[in-house]
Amino acid sequence: MKKNAFDFVKSNPIAWIALFFAGVFGIYYLGRKSNAAQQYDVRDLPNAGSTIPAGWATTEASALVDDMRSSLSVFWYDVKWTGPKLEIMIKWNALNDDQITVAANLYNDRYGKVDGVTIVEAVEKQSMGLSDGEQKKLAKRLRALNFR
């Protein structure tokens, strides 16, 4: 009788384990991929933009977003000092809800799809040591504004 691939899998426990992990990885990948479009959706401004100073969204917001991206360690091999991270997180925490929403939307639009992480994930991934109070405060605030 001629053996086929199914007979090999039935008689080999290592093949069962490999198939199991391939299935788990496939389900994880498909689930993550289906959620990807939703992560970067633009969030509405909580106060309809009434608390944003004139011209702020086009000038200062862009600079804050670029500073945030340059100070964060988005990838594991990209180690950066805590000082600049702490400074930019303090600046972001000083913003009002409309301003932080504009900045977070801009960050997700500009860097989210490129880096594969949202603003919340980028903030939460940082290694801040004993200076994690501002980090936790910013992540909590972003989540309260419906960012993921």
N, C-alpha and C positions, 0 to 999 in steps of 0.2 A: 504494500500500500504506500502510495506517495504522500509524504508529509508536506503540509503547507505552513504558512506563517502562523495561523491560528493554533495549530498543534504545538508549535514551538512556544508560543505564549502560554498555553495551558500547562505545559510541563516545566516552565522556567519561572521561579519566583522573582528573580531579578527583573524579568521582563514585565511582570505584573506591577512591581514597584515603579519601574520607569514609566509605564502607561498611566499609573495613578498620578504621579507627579506631573506628567505632561498634561493630563486632564485638569488638574488643579491650576496649573499655570495658565492654561488656555481660558478657563473660566475667569480667573483673575484679570488677565489681559483684556478680555472682551468687556468685563465689567468696568474696568478703568477707562477703556476707550469710549464706552458709551456715556460715561460721566464727564469726559474731557470737555465737550462743548459747553456744558452747563457751568463749569468752573469759571470761565472767563466772561460770562454774561456781564453786561454793564448794569450796575446798580443805580437805582434812582436816588436823587439827592433828597435827604430827609426833610429839609426845609425849603425845597424847590429852588435852591441856590440863593436865597435871600440873604444869607449870612456871608457870602463870598464877596470880598472887596473887588471893585472894578479892575479888570485886567489880571487878577491874581491867577486865574486858571490857565492863562496862556504863558505867563512868564515864570512865576515862582513855583508853580506846581511842577512844571517840567524839570526845573533845577532840583527840587526835592526828590523827585522820582529817580533822576539820574544819580544823585548822591546816595540814595537808598541802595540802588543796584550796585554801585561801585563799592559800597562799604560792607555789603552782605557776602557771606561765604555760601553761595548757592550750591556749589559742587564740593564733594568731600575733599578733593585735592586743592581746593582754593581756600587756604587758611589765612584769615585776616585778624588783625588786632581788635580787641574789644572796645577800645576807646572810640574810634570812628563810628562803630555800630551803635554804641550808647548815645553818642551825640545826635545822630540822625533820628534815633527812636524818640529821644526827648523832643526834638523838633516836630516830629509827626504827632506825638501825644499832645503838643501844645495847640494843634489845629482844632477848629470846630468841626462838627459832624459833616457839614457840606464840603469843607475843604479836604478832609481826610477821605471822603468818598470820591471826590474828583481825583485826588492823588492815587488812590488805590485802583480806580478804574483805569487810569493812565498807565500805572505800573503793569497791571494785568494785560492791557492791550499791547504795550511796548515790549515787555519782557516775559510775560507769562507763558505764551506759546513757544517762545524761543528756548527758555530754560526748562520748561515742563513743570513749573511750580507756580502756584498762585502767590499773591502777596502774603497771605496768612501762612502758607506753608514755608515760604522763604523766611519769614520772621521767626516762626516756631523752630526752624531747623538750626538756628544760631546757637553756638556754644558761648554763653555769656558768663560763665562762672558765677561769682557772687553778685554780679550786676544784672541779674535777670528780672528785677522788678519792673523796669521800663518795658522789657521784652514781653512779659506776661500781660502787662497793662495794655500795650498796643495790640497784641493778638486778641485779647478779650474784647477790646473796642471794635476791632475789625469784624469779629464774629457777630457782635451786637448789631453791626450795620449790614448784616447778611452776606459778608464775604466768607468764602470757604478756603 
